[in-house]
Amino acid sequence: MSDPRTEELAARLAETRERLDAALAAAGRQDGVDLVVVTKFHPVGDVARLARLGVRDLGENRVQEAAAKVADLSATEPDLARAVRWNMIGHIQSNKAAAVAGWADRVHSVDSVKVASGLDKGRGRAAADGDHPGVLPVLLQLSLDGDTSRGGVARDDLPALADHVAGLDHLRLAGLMVVPPLSGPPAAHFAEAARVAEELRRDHPGAREFSAGMSGDLESAIAAGSTCVRVGTAILGPRPVV
Ligand SMILES: *Cc1c(COP(=O)(O)O)cnc(C)c1O
């Protein structure tokens, strides 16, 4: 606990938790919100520090970087590695999906049938090998502006993707994720995404999670009903340039 970086992370983590509590209170919500701490571009040493501070959910958005950190943490800090859950929150190429299912504990960024099927296949294989048994919870990433180059599935294609995922043996449809489009106020985007999440829940009652909100916009996401925020910069500071 004596190293300065740990103290900095602890302080920012506490500030962020206060922001979450204040946002929940302002929204008149009695429930809580999950915090995924996004460690992308930051070294595995920060992951270990966060895990020692009691952070359970970590988020990564690049497949290669994530897989390297997972392997590194398991090799160097096996107890911490067992205590954390890895959330894949970034774009997945379909040919990499099976590998992601070998280490991910939750995936927020499923946006195509191919990615879902790849994850399912990989999870089936991992279960057969005795690693990561059990189904993989996944969220469908919604593209609100239909610009799917930024990731996400267009609203019109979402129901079919949801049905596909629901039919897979090794995945569990857990909810919806959104990254708001860059233009326009995030609050309006979150409100619209919340409506889509509700529609999804109508067809798939188990899809209860709504992953929305980052460092800059978590208050408006929580006001719209977010159940899970993904926070990087507010806790880890600016991302190192690579
Ligand atoms: C990087 C990232 C975040 C965290 O963003 P911050 O602004 O650093 O909090 C959240 N969600 C996704 C999908 C990301 O890629």
The ligand as an SDF file (V2000), in Angstrom:
LIG
                    3D

 15 15  0  0  0  0  0  0  0  0999 V2000
  -11.7860    2.8970  -23.1940 C   0  0  0  0  0  0  0  0  0  0  0  0
  -13.1760    2.4950  -23.0550 C   0  0  0  0  0  0  0  0  0  0  0  0
  -13.9190    2.8770  -21.9280 C   0  0  0  0  0  0  0  0  0  0  0  0
  -13.3650    3.7540  -20.8290 C   0  0  0  0  0  0  0  0  0  0  0  0
  -13.2450    5.0700  -21.2710 O   0  0  0  0  0  0  0  0  0  0  0  0
  -12.7570    6.2480  -20.2860 P   0  0  0  0  0  0  0  0  0  0  0  0
  -13.2130    7.4670  -20.9630 O   0  0  0  0  0  0  0  0  0  0  0  0
  -11.2730    6.1280  -20.1980 O   0  0  0  0  0  0  0  0  0  0  0  0
  -13.4040    6.0280  -18.9770 O   0  0  0  0  0  0  0  0  0  0  0  0
  -15.2290    2.4360  -21.8480 C   0  0  0  0  0  0  0  0  0  0  0  0
  -15.7830    1.6690  -22.8040 N   0  0  0  0  0  0  0  0  0  0  0  0
  -15.1010    1.2820  -23.8920 C   0  0  0  0  0  0  0  0  0  0  0  0
  -15.7770    0.4350  -24.9130 C   0  0  0  0  0  0  0  0  0  0  0  0
  -13.7760    1.6890  -24.0600 C   0  0  0  0  0  0  0  0  0  0  0  0
  -13.1040    1.2900  -25.1450 O   0  0  0  0  0  0  0  0  0  0  0  0
  1  2  1  0
  2  3  1  0
  2 14  2  0
  3  4  1  0
  3 10  2  0
  4  5  1  0
  5  6  1  0
  6  7  2  0
  6  8  1  0
  6  9  1  0
 10 11  1  0
 11 12  2  0
 12 13  1  0
 12 14  1  0
 14 15  1  0
M  END
$$$$
